[in-house]
Amino acid sequence: MCVQLFVPDKGFVRVYPMKATRHFVSALRLFAKDVGTPEVLVADSHPMQKKQEVKEFCNKIGTKLRLLEGSTQ
């Protein structure tokens, strides 16, 4: 089991439990539904966060996806 953390610039944190990292898109959908559509999503370079499905979802909801360089914090 793992979790996905979303840390908006509004001063709170959202935590979504996942059974596997492949459920990232589901967590992102729940976040967008619960909190609202973010203007920008800054994600690390994990393969699940770079998938085409994530890019398409962000494009669909009008969120700009920015990926951090690999091996950076």
C-alpha positions as a Markdown table, in Angstrom:
| # | Residue | x | y | z |
|---|---|---|---|---|
| 1 | Met | 0.0 | 0.0 | 0.0 |
| 2 | Cys | 1.2 | 3.6 | -0.7 |
| 3 | Val | -0.3 | 7.1 | -0.6 |
| 4 | Gln | -0.4 | 10.0 | -3.0 |
| 5 | Leu | 0.1 | 13.4 | -1.3 |
| 6 | Phe | -1.2 | 16.6 | -2.9 |
| 7 | Val | 0.2 | 19.8 | -1.4 |
| 8 | Pro | -1.6 | 22.8 | -2.9 |
| 9 | Asp | -0.4 | 26.4 | -2.1 |
| 10 | Lys | -3.6 | 27.0 | -0.1 |
| 11 | Gly | -2.1 | 25.7 | 3.2 |
| 12 | Phe | -3.4 | 22.2 | 3.4 |
| 13 | Val | -2.5 | 18.6 | 2.4 |
| 14 | Arg | -4.6 | 15.9 | 0.8 |
| 15 | Val | -3.7 | 12.3 | 1.2 |
| 16 | Tyr | -5.1 | 9.5 | -1.0 |
| 17 | Pro | -4.3 | 5.9 | -0.1 |
| 18 | Met | -3.5 | 3.7 | -3.1 |
| 19 | Lys | -3.0 | -0.1 | -3.4 |
| 20 | Ala | -0.3 | 0.5 | -6.0 |
| 21 | Thr | 1.4 | 3.4 | -7.8 |
| 22 | Arg | -0.6 | 2.6 | -10.9 |
| 23 | His | -3.6 | 4.2 | -9.2 |
| 24 | Phe | -2.1 | 7.7 | -9.4 |
| 25 | Val | -4.6 | 8.8 | -12.1 |
| 26 | Ser | -7.5 | 7.7 | -9.8 |
| 27 | Ala | -6.0 | 9.7 | -6.9 |
| 28 | Leu | -5.5 | 12.7 | -9.2 |
| 29 | Arg | -9.2 | 12.5 | -10.4 |
| 30 | Leu | -10.4 | 12.4 | -6.8 |
| 31 | Phe | -8.2 | 15.4 | -5.9 |
| 32 | Ala | -9.6 | 17.4 | -8.8 |
| 33 | Lys | -13.1 | 16.4 | -7.8 |
| 34 | Asp | -12.7 | 17.0 | -4.0 |
| 35 | Val | -10.7 | 20.3 | -4.2 |
| 36 | Gly | -11.1 | 21.6 | -7.7 |
| 37 | Thr | -9.0 | 21.8 | -10.8 |
| 38 | Pro | -5.4 | 23.0 | -10.1 |
| 39 | Glu | -3.9 | 25.5 | -12.5 |
| 40 | Val | -0.6 | 23.7 | -12.5 |
| 41 | Leu | 0.4 | 20.2 | -11.3 |
| 42 | Val | 4.1 | 19.9 | -10.5 |
| 43 | Ala | 5.0 | 16.2 | -10.3 |
| 44 | Asp | 8.3 | 14.3 | -9.9 |
| 45 | Ser | 9.5 | 12.2 | -12.8 |
| 46 | His | 8.0 | 8.9 | -11.6 |
| 47 | Pro | 6.9 | 6.8 | -14.6 |
| 48 | Met | 3.2 | 6.8 | -13.4 |
| 49 | Gln | 3.1 | 10.5 | -13.2 |
| 50 | Lys | 4.5 | 10.8 | -16.8 |
| 51 | Lys | 2.0 | 8.4 | -18.4 |
| 52 | Gln | -0.1 | 9.5 | -21.4 |
| 53 | Glu | -3.3 | 9.0 | -19.4 |
| 54 | Val | -2.1 | 11.6 | -16.8 |
| 55 | Lys | -1.2 | 14.1 | -19.6 |
| 56 | Glu | -4.6 | 13.6 | -21.3 |
| 57 | Phe | -6.5 | 14.0 | -18.0 |
| 58 | Cys | -4.6 | 17.2 | -17.2 |
| 59 | Asn | -5.2 | 18.5 | -20.7 |
| 60 | Lys | -8.9 | 17.6 | -20.4 |
| 61 | Ile | -9.4 | 19.5 | -17.1 |
| 62 | Gly | -7.2 | 22.5 | -18.2 |
| 63 | Thr | -4.3 | 21.8 | -15.8 |
| 64 | Lys | -0.8 | 22.4 | -16.9 |
| 65 | Leu | 1.5 | 19.4 | -16.1 |
| 66 | Arg | 5.1 | 20.3 | -15.1 |
| 67 | Leu | 7.5 | 17.5 | -14.4 |
| 68 | Leu | 10.6 | 17.9 | -12.3 |
| 69 | Glu | 13.9 | 16.7 | -13.7 |
| 70 | Gly | 14.9 | 13.2 | -12.9 |
| 71 | Ser | 17.0 | 12.7 | -9.7 |
| 72 | Thr | 15.9 | 16.1 | -8.3 |
| 73 | Gln | 14.0 | 16.8 | -5.1 |
